[in-house]
Amino acid sequence: MSEIVDARGLACPQPVILTKKALETKNDITVLVDNTTALENVKRFASNSGCSVEVSEETGGIFKLKIVKKPGIDINPITENEITCGIERTSPTSGPVVLVITSDKMGIGNDELGSVLIRSFIHTLTEMEKAPDIMIFYNGGVRLTVEGSEVLHDLKKLEETGVKLLVCGTCINYFGLADKVRAGVISNMYDITDTLFRAGRIVKP
């Protein structure tokens, strides 16, 4: 019988962590979540871990994920010092360049000027010979990735050149923008933390 992992009402990264723990000892589990961010996070983690995933939507906005671990797949145990999704860690000196955007403005002093500066900064990235490998958007920075943002064209251009955009799902839900994201992928603190620790260089404008 499939083990039930009830992750309803839990903030990220708890649904992923509970899923990971269950898969360490069980081959067949069913995970219950109540928001699309948790749904995508758990589904991505399970798929990346070599598991098959079937999703069904229940009444009341509940999603049920039937996860089956394939033969020969081992899920790394969670330790106090390392929480991973099976992502290969690289030496910090050879890791990716990660750009962290925490606001839809740049600098402190004048908000109107700050808006102009962040637009100019992101546009300049599209013209640079060496762009960042990954851009992380959290807190007010997620507003740059949603419908109506004046930098959407530039962000999509960066994506086309291979820049990975991670958008904080908790922040998107907090601001009520879950259906308005138009650039990047909705991520979670699990992936964001892992990305920051693997970075060769972190830049925050």
C-alpha positions in Angstrom: 0.0 0.0 0.0 1.3 3.4 -0.9 2.5 5.5 2.0 0.6 8.9 2.4 2.8 12.0 2.8 0.4 14.9 3.8 2.2 18.1 2.9 -0.9 20.3 2.8 -0.5 23.7 4.3 3.3 23.5 4.5 5.6 26.2 3.2 8.5 25.3 1.0 10.8 23.5 1.2 8.9 21.2 3.6 6.9 19.3 1.0 10.1 18.4 -0.9 11.9 17.5 2.3 9.1 15.2 3.4 8.9 13.6 0.0 12.7 13.0 0.1 12.5 11.4 3.5 9.7 9.1 2.5 11.5 8.0 -0.6 14.6 7.0 1.4 12.6 4.1 2.9 9.6 3.6 0.6 9.4 2.7 -3.1 5.8 3.8 -3.5 4.4 7.0 -1.9 1.4 9.4 -2.4 2.1 13.1 -1.7 -0.8 15.5 -0.9 -0.2 19.2 -1.5 -2.6 22.2 -1.7 -0.9 24.7 -4.0 0.6 24.6 -7.5 4.1 25.8 -6.2 4.4 22.7 -4.0 3.0 20.5 -6.8 5.7 21.6 -9.3 8.5 21.5 -6.7 7.7 17.9 -5.6 7.0 16.8 -9.2 10.4 18.2 -10.4 12.3 16.7 -7.4 10.8 13.3 -7.9 11.4 13.3 -11.7 15.0 14.5 -11.2 15.5 11.7 -8.7 14.5 9.1 -11.3 11.0 8.4 -10.1 7.8 8.1 -12.1 5.1 10.7 -11.1 1.4 10.7 -11.8 -0.7 13.7 -10.7 -4.4 14.0 -10.1 -6.4 16.9 -8.8 -8.9 16.2 -6.0 -11.7 18.4 -4.8 -10.9 21.5 -2.7 -7.8 22.3 -4.7 -5.8 19.3 -3.4 -3.3 17.7 -5.7 -2.3 14.0 -5.3 1.1 12.9 -6.6 1.6 9.1 -7.0 5.4 8.6 -6.9 7.1 5.3 -7.6 10.8 4.9 -7.2 12.4 3.0 -10.1 14.5 -0.1 -9.4 18.2 0.6 -8.5 17.5 4.2 -7.6 18.9 5.4 -4.2 17.7 8.7 -2.7 20.5 10.4 -0.8 19.8 10.7 3.0 19.3 14.2 4.4 22.0 15.2 6.8 22.4 18.1 9.0 25.2 19.7 6.9 23.9 18.9 3.4 20.5 19.0 1.9 20.5 18.2 -1.8 18.1 17.0 -4.5 20.7 14.7 -6.0 22.3 17.7 -7.8 26.0 17.3 -8.3 27.9 19.8 -6.3 30.9 21.6 -7.8 33.8 23.4 -6.3 32.8 27.0 -5.4 35.7 28.3 -7.5 34.3 26.6 -10.6 30.6 27.0 -9.9 28.2 29.2 -11.8 27.9 33.0 -11.6 24.6 33.7 -9.8 22.9 37.1 -9.9 20.5 37.7 -7.1 17.7 40.2 -7.6 15.8 41.1 -4.4 13.8 44.1 -5.5 12.2 45.7 -8.6 14.4 48.7 -7.9 18.1 49.2 -7.8 19.7 51.1 -4.9 18.3 53.1 -2.1 17.3 56.7 -2.1 14.7 57.3 -4.8 12.2 54.7 -6.0 11.6 56.3 -9.4 15.4 56.4 -10.0 15.7 52.8 -8.7 13.2 51.6 -11.3 15.1 53.2 -14.1 18.4 51.8 -12.9 17.1 48.2 -12.6 15.6 48.4 -16.1 18.9 49.7 -17.4 20.9 47.1 -15.5 18.9 44.1 -16.9 19.0 45.5 -20.4 22.7 45.9 -20.2 23.1 42.3 -19.2 21.6 41.3 -22.7 24.4 43.3 -24.4 27.3 41.9 -22.3 29.6 39.3 -23.7 29.4 37.3 -20.5 26.0 37.0 -18.8 25.4 35.4 -15.5 24.7 31.6 -15.5 21.7 31.9 -13.1 19.5 34.7 -12.0 17.5 34.3 -8.7 14.5 36.6 -8.0 13.0 36.8 -4.6 11.0 39.2 -2.4 10.1 42.3 -4.5 12.4 41.1 -7.2 9.8 38.6 -8.5 7.7 41.5 -9.8 10.2 41.9 -12.6 9.2 38.5 -13.9 5.4 38.9 -14.1 3.0 40.2 -16.6 3.3 44.0 -17.2 7.0 44.1 -16.2 9.0 46.5 -18.4 12.0 44.1 -18.4 10.1 41.0 -19.6 11.5 41.3 -23.1 15.1 41.4 -21.8 14.6 38.6 -19.3 13.2 36.3 -22.1 16.1 37.3 -24.3 18.5 36.2 -21.5 16.6 32.9 -21.2 17.0 32.3 -24.9 20.8 32.7 -24.5 20.9 30.0 -21.8 20.5 32.0 -18.6 18.5 30.1 -16.0 15.9 32.3 -14.1 14.7 31.0 -10.7 11.6 32.7 -9.3 10.8 32.3 -5.6 7.4 30.5 -5.4 6.7 31.6 -1.8 7.2 35.2 -2.8 5.0 34.8 -5.9 2.2 33.4 -3.7 2.7 36.1 -1.1 2.2 38.8 -3.6 -0.7 37.0 -5.3 1.0 36.7 -8.6 0.9 32.9 -9.2 -0.9 33.2 -12.5 1.1 36.2 -13.8 4.7 34.8 -14.1 5.9 35.2 -17.6 9.6 34.6 -17.3 11.7 32.0 -15.5 10.6 29.0 -13.6 8.8 29.0 -10.2 11.3 27.6 -7.7 11.6 27.1 -4.0 14.0 27.8 -1.1 15.4 24.3 -1.5 16.7 24.9 -5.0 17.6 28.5 -4.3 19.7 27.6 -1.3 21.4 24.8 -3.2 22.2 27.1 -6.1 23.7 29.8 -3.8 25.9 27.2 -2.1 27.1 25.9 -5.4 27.9 29.3 -6.9 31.4 30.3 -7.9 30.4 33.9 -7.5 27.3 35.7 -6.3 26.4 39.2 -7.5 23.8 41.4 -6.0 23.2 44.8 -7.7 
